[in-house]
Amino acid sequence: MPRLNLQFFTVILAAFLVCCGGSTSRMEVSRRFVTDQNGVIQDLVTGMEWKVAPDSRLSLEEACDWVLELGGDWRMPTYSELSELWMAGINMNYWGPFFTSNNHIW
């Protein structure tokens, strides 16, 4: 499965999350996503791996450069992959293991 970077996704998705939010409980989210010692978050349902960038205000270009610096097969997620997070219960009120204090998103 592809490895994904969650850092700074689209404002459209953020608006979608604010309006709709997922309906999955926090307990279900905590069972579905496991974070390893390197900060890689694995989705036990889809097999996808996610990594949240360091807390800092990055421009879109800087976020894309950060992903390239990760090496390997890391890339920015697609809208459909981000929608899967919403379906799993990740929303603007509950970020689960994807929490970042930075509210600047792409």
Secondary structure, DSSP 4 states (H G I P E B T S, - for coil): --EEE-SS--HHHHHHHHHH-----HHHHHHHEEE-TTSEEEETTT--EEEPPPSS---HHHHHHHHHHH-TTEEPPPHHHHHHHHHHT-BTTB-GGG--S-----
